[in-house]
């Protein structure tokens, strides 16, 4: 697209690598505190371990793809802009909506969990009003600007991660008793089909780490900050996921269908409660609250950037492409996240909200590596001006990541087939709508004008 809205003030480049880490880990660390444990209900302990390893492999690859694309393009739209530049308008519109829905649904899930914990502490509170308060507060914080929002994320995320580390070492050092027999009682309750079905919730360990690249347009040095912050975030999440799975399966019974670890709303907090150690109970309660708030905060940031990018290129109303003259935030896009998040939260069904977020994420995980494959094909030589960071073993890991994403998506047929069908039909309609509406604008793309790049070594018709 070449008809960008340019009359609004631009973003201020203020973010550093630790802000990128805080955005990525802040969004995702909540996946260690809740949601991942639905793998237990499907495939038991072994299924959860398999899901974590398969999803972790996919996310390492997606993270490398996102780092290279984010460092190269330095645009706020993230996956949307990558698809727009290297695939075409249909893919761009679909993935832009998928990113938006992924993070909005995740924000709603986070707010629901915060409300449940608040009700646990103060039984007189109602879940839905607390959920509304959380969403409204975080919307206001992001309205006031990204630096304050992500600085807050950094501290909340750091405390929540330290809580996981403290809990893990408390168990291994004998502060409370672990129960190794739990590993075998709930190992494979539903046989091989359960192991396969467990993959559907595996992404929740790492869902949203690709969003770290979406602040590239606001980084002081995107070619350094995005890869460094993104890869440090992925390492943090792998360590946190392993510790979480180990401690929770040792403490909570996972062999009983319909109860225990497999259906818990906040498994780390319940695991801490089972120890009877007040300090750990208080620490994990605080960690759960902070990580949910941090995740929801990052989701507002990323979803609003995706909607802002869609608006800036006229995929949706360009009314949303305004940048606040004082706070330099895409304030109209930020405000618009609020009613959509409330609509998701109104359902109150945590697993359904999580599932829609996962499906939307998996659509992105097919198109992100495909965008990288197209990028590499259009710009095959390593030109520092175009590709300041080059991820290894490409395009092979991009193809492998796409294959894993498709396999995980297929597992949603067990238990969530209607969610899967609805989401795929929704994104397919979006693809054809945006493809035919915007195809004519992509015929004469000016790389020098928009990206400051030389023309690709060969010209291929998009889509």
Buried (B, 14 or more C-beta within 10 A) or exposed (E): BEEBBEEBEEBBBBBBBBBBBBBBBBBBBBBBBBBBBBBBBBBBBBBBBBBBBBBBBBBBBBBBBBBBBBBBBBBBBBBBBBBBBBBBBBBBBBBBBBBBBBBBBBBBBBBBBBBBBBBBEEEEBEBBEBBBBBBEEBBEBBBBBBBEBBBBBBEBBBBBBEBBEBBBEBBEEEBBEBEEEBBEBBBBBBEEEBBBBBBBBBBBBBBBBBBBBBBBBBBEBBBBBBBBBBBBBBEBBBBBBBBBBBBBBBBBBBBEEEEBBBBBBBBBBBBBBBBEBEEBBEBBBBBBBBBBBBBBBBBBBBBBBBBBBBBBBBBBEBEBBBBBEEBBBBBBBBBBBBEBBBEBBEEBEBBBBBBBBBBBBBBBBBBBBBBBBBBBBBBEEEEEEBBBBBBEEBBEBBEBBBEBBEBBBBBBEBBBEEBBEEBBEBBEEBBEBBBEBBBEBBEEBEBEEBBEBEEBEEEEEBE
